[in-house]
Amino acid sequence: MEARLTRKEVDVVLADQELQGLLARVYYNLVMRQRTYRAHLDYTRKIHGMIRDMEGRVEALTPFHAPSGPWCSGGSTHDDTA
C-alpha cells in the first residue's frame, strides 16, 4: 500500500523547499558581498600603503630645516628699496 500525502503535507513540503531555496540565495548573496567587501578593503589598504609610501618619499626629499629663501619669509626676490 502506497502512502499518500494530504494537501496540507504537500504544501508544507513545497514551502520548506521554497524556504531552502531562498536561504541558499541569501547565503550566496552574503558570500558574494563579503568577497566584494574584502576586495574593496584590500584595494583601500593598497591605496593607503601607496599614499604612505609617497608621503615617505616626499618627507625624504624635503629638507628638515626651514628654507631661507625669500619665498618662505614673504619677501620678494627683487629689491623694492631702490
C-alpha positions as CSV (number, residue, x, y, z in Angstrom):
1,M,0.0,0.0,0.0
2,E,1.4,3.4,-1.1
3,A,1.4,6.2,1.5
4,R,-0.3,9.3,0.2
5,L,0.3,12.8,1.4
6,T,-2.5,15.2,2.3
7,R,-2.8,18.5,0.5
8,K,-1.5,20.2,3.7
9,E,1.5,18.0,3.9
10,V,2.3,18.7,0.2
11,D,2.0,22.4,0.9
12,V,4.4,22.1,3.9
13,V,7.0,20.2,1.8
14,L,6.8,22.7,-1.0
15,A,7.0,25.7,1.4
16,D,10.1,24.0,3.0
17,Q,11.7,23.6,-0.4
18,E,11.0,27.2,-1.3
19,L,12.4,28.4,2.0
20,Q,15.6,26.3,1.5
21,G,16.0,27.9,-2.0
22,L,15.6,31.4,-0.5
23,L,18.1,30.7,2.2
24,A,20.5,29.3,-0.3
25,R,20.2,32.5,-2.4
26,V,20.6,34.7,0.7
27,Y,23.7,32.8,1.7
28,Y,25.1,33.1,-1.8
29,N,24.5,36.8,-1.8
30,L,26.2,37.2,1.5
31,V,29.2,35.3,0.4
32,M,29.5,37.4,-2.8
33,R,29.1,40.6,-0.8
34,Q,31.7,39.5,1.6
35,R,34.1,38.8,-1.2
36,T,33.3,42.2,-2.8
37,Y,33.9,43.9,0.6
38,R,37.2,42.1,1.1
39,A,38.3,43.1,-2.4
40,H,37.4,46.7,-1.8
41,L,39.1,46.6,1.6
42,D,42.3,45.1,0.1
43,Y,42.2,47.8,-2.6
44,T,41.7,50.5,0.0
45,R,44.7,49.1,2.0
46,K,46.8,49.1,-1.1
47,I,45.9,52.7,-1.9
48,H,46.6,53.7,1.7
49,G,50.0,52.0,1.5
50,M,50.8,53.8,-1.7
51,I,49.9,57.1,-0.1
52,R,52.1,56.4,3.0
53,D,54.9,55.4,0.6
54,M,54.6,58.7,-1.3
55,E,54.4,60.7,2.0
56,G,57.7,59.0,3.0
57,R,59.3,59.8,-0.3
58,V,58.2,63.5,0.0
59,E,59.4,63.6,3.5
60,A,62.8,62.1,2.5
61,L,63.1,64.7,-0.3
62,T,62.1,67.7,1.9
63,P,64.8,69.3,4.0
64,F,64.3,69.2,7.7
65,H,65.4,72.8,8.2
66,A,63.3,75.8,7.3
67,P,64.3,77.1,3.9
68,S,66.0,80.5,3.9
69,G,64.7,81.6,0.6
70,P,62.6,84.8,0.2
71,W,59.6,82.7,-0.9
72,C,59.2,81.4,2.7
73,S,59.6,84.7,4.6
74,G,57.1,86.5,2.4
75,G,59.8,88.6,0.9
76,S,60.4,89.4,-2.7
77,T,63.2,88.2,-4.9
78,H,63.5,91.8,-6.3
79,D,64.9,94.6,-4.2
80,D,62.0,97.0,-3.7
81,T,64.0,99.6,-1.8
82,A,65.6,101.2,-4.9
